[in-house]
Amino acid sequence: MEIDALSRVAHRWPDARIIVAHCGAPAVEATLALLRSTRSVYADLTPVTAMLAPITRTSIAGLERRVLFGTDAPNVAVSIEDAIAHIRMLELAPGDEAAVLGSTAEQLLARN
């Protein structure tokens, strides 16, 4: 499983910033477990074809600042609006929602 390989890399180089595409779909639970066991691994929520990442408020609790909004629009059947609505339906705290929708990505890009 590719998540196992990512886990080995993340644990060997704990400061390496790694972003797991598509929240590791179909291994979403394993991906979220990897985020919980590391400090520099993130996951994006880019849809896979017509499927949004199957996350819930509970499944990402405590990881809100390590989950990034993503989209492959217009190359997937999920519109940007639907992907954003999916995040908003989680009813995260305002700061956590803002983190998922952009501020965490901005911080990652700003780090030297």
Sine and cosine of phi, psi and omega as CSV:
sin_phi,cos_phi,sin_psi,cos_psi,sin_omega,cos_omega
0.00,0.00,0.70,-0.72,-0.04,-1.00
-0.91,0.42,-0.50,0.86,0.01,-1.00
-0.90,0.43,-0.58,0.81,0.06,-1.00
-0.88,0.47,-0.68,0.74,0.03,-1.00
-0.90,0.43,-0.68,0.74,0.06,-1.00
-0.88,0.48,-0.63,0.78,0.02,-1.00
-0.88,0.48,-0.70,0.72,0.02,-1.00
-0.87,0.49,-0.69,0.73,0.02,-1.00
-0.90,0.43,-0.73,0.68,-0.04,-1.00
-0.89,0.46,-0.60,0.80,0.01,-1.00
-0.98,0.20,-0.49,0.87,0.03,-1.00
-0.96,0.27,-0.60,0.80,0.02,-1.00
-0.84,-0.55,0.98,0.20,-0.14,-0.99
-0.90,0.43,-0.29,0.96,0.02,-1.00
-1.00,-0.09,-0.08,1.00,0.03,-1.00
-0.94,0.34,0.78,-0.62,0.06,-1.00
-0.99,0.13,0.88,-0.47,-0.02,-1.00
-0.85,-0.52,0.76,-0.66,0.06,-1.00
-0.91,-0.42,0.88,-0.48,0.00,-1.00
-1.00,0.06,0.89,-0.46,-0.01,-1.00
-0.93,0.37,0.54,-0.84,0.08,-1.00
0.84,0.55,0.42,0.91,-0.03,-1.00
0.81,0.59,0.49,0.87,0.06,-1.00
0.97,0.26,0.19,0.98,-0.07,-1.00
-0.75,0.66,0.71,-0.71,0.13,0.99
-1.00,0.02,0.06,1.00,-0.05,-1.00
-1.00,-0.02,0.79,0.61,-0.08,-1.00
-0.89,0.45,-0.72,0.70,-0.01,-1.00
-0.88,0.48,-0.67,0.74,0.03,-1.00
-0.91,0.42,-0.60,0.80,0.03,-1.00
-0.91,0.42,-0.72,0.70,0.02,-1.00
-0.90,0.43,-0.57,0.82,0.08,-1.00
-0.90,0.43,-0.62,0.78,0.05,-1.00
-0.89,0.46,-0.69,0.73,0.04,-1.00
-0.86,0.51,-0.64,0.77,-0.01,-1.00
-0.93,0.38,-0.43,0.90,-0.07,-1.00
-0.99,-0.15,0.06,1.00,-0.02,-1.00
-0.73,-0.68,0.13,-0.99,0.01,-1.00
-0.90,-0.43,-0.21,0.98,-0.08,-1.00
-0.80,-0.60,0.32,0.95,0.05,-1.00
-0.97,-0.23,0.69,-0.72,0.00,-1.00
-0.82,-0.57,0.24,-0.97,0.08,-1.00
-0.69,-0.72,0.69,-0.73,0.09,-1.00
-0.99,-0.15,0.37,-0.93,-0.08,-1.00
-0.97,-0.23,0.42,0.91,0.02,-1.00
-0.85,0.53,0.78,-0.62,0.00,-1.00
-0.90,0.44,0.43,-0.90,0.14,-0.99
-0.97,-0.26,0.92,-0.39,-0.10,-0.99
0.75,0.67,-0.98,-0.21,-0.05,-1.00
-0.94,-0.34,0.23,0.97,-0.09,-1.00
-0.91,-0.42,0.84,-0.54,0.13,-0.99
-0.96,0.27,0.44,-0.90,0.04,-1.00
-0.86,0.52,0.78,-0.62,-0.05,-1.00
-0.98,0.19,0.95,0.31,0.03,-1.00
-0.94,-0.33,0.38,-0.92,0.10,-1.00
-0.78,-0.63,0.20,-0.98,0.06,-1.00
-0.85,0.53,-0.65,0.76,-0.01,-1.00
-0.92,0.38,-0.67,0.74,-0.08,-1.00
-0.92,0.39,-0.45,0.89,0.01,-1.00
-0.96,-0.27,0.15,0.99,0.00,-1.00
-0.81,0.59,0.81,-0.59,-0.02,-1.00
1.00,0.04,-0.16,0.99,-0.01,-1.00
-0.92,-0.39,0.11,0.99,-0.13,-0.99
-0.82,0.57,-0.49,0.87,-0.03,-1.00
-1.00,-0.04,0.17,0.99,0.05,-1.00
-0.84,-0.55,0.12,0.99,0.01,-1.00
-0.92,-0.39,0.75,-0.66,-0.11,-0.99
-0.89,-0.46,0.67,-0.75,0.13,-0.99
-0.90,0.44,0.62,-0.78,0.07,-1.00
-0.50,-0.87,0.43,-0.90,0.04,-1.00
-0.46,-0.89,0.57,-0.82,0.14,-0.99
-0.95,-0.31,0.35,0.94,0.01,-1.00
-0.87,0.50,0.66,-0.75,0.11,0.99
-1.00,-0.09,0.35,0.94,-0.09,-1.00
-1.00,0.05,0.00,1.00,0.06,-1.00
-0.80,-0.60,0.21,-0.98,-0.05,-1.00
-0.99,0.13,0.04,1.00,0.00,-1.00
-0.97,-0.23,0.84,-0.54,0.01,-1.00
-0.97,0.25,0.34,-0.94,0.07,-1.00
-0.86,0.51,-0.66,0.75,-0.01,-1.00
-0.87,0.49,-0.68,0.74,0.02,-1.00
-0.92,0.39,-0.61,0.79,0.02,-1.00
-0.91,0.41,-0.66,0.75,0.05,-1.00
-0.92,0.39,-0.66,0.75,0.03,-1.00
-0.86,0.51,-0.61,0.79,0.04,-1.00
-0.86,0.50,-0.69,0.73,0.03,-1.00
-0.91,0.41,-0.71,0.70,-0.03,-1.00
-0.91,0.42,-0.52,0.86,0.02,-1.00
-0.93,0.37,-0.29,0.96,0.05,-1.00
-0.95,0.32,-0.29,0.96,0.00,-1.00
0.81,0.59,0.78,0.63,0.06,-1.00
-0.96,0.28,0.33,-0.95,0.14,-0.99
-0.84,0.54,0.54,-0.84,-0.07,-1.00
-0.79,0.61,-0.68,0.73,0.01,-1.00
-0.91,0.41,-0.60,0.80,0.03,-1.00
-0.94,0.34,-0.65,0.76,0.06,-1.00
-0.88,0.47,-0.69,0.73,0.02,-1.00
-0.89,0.46,-0.59,0.81,0.03,-1.00
-0.89,0.45,-0.74,0.67,0.00,-1.00
-0.89,0.46,-0.68,0.73,-0.09,-1.00
-0.99,0.16,-0.04,1.00,0.07,-1.00
0.22,-0.98,-0.58,0.82,-0.14,-0.99
-0.93,0.36,-0.52,0.86,0.06,-1.00
-0.92,0.40,-0.67,0.74,0.04,-1.00
-0.88,0.48,-0.67,0.74,0.03,-1.00
-0.87,0.49,-0.68,0.73,0.02,-1.00
-0.90,0.43,-0.66,0.76,0.03,-1.00
-0.89,0.46,-0.66,0.75,0.00,-1.00
-0.94,0.33,-0.46,0.89,-0.04,-1.00
-0.99,0.14,-0.36,0.93,-0.04,-1.00
-0.92,0.40,0.61,-0.80,0.05,-1.00
-0.97,-0.25,0.00,0.00,0.00,0.00
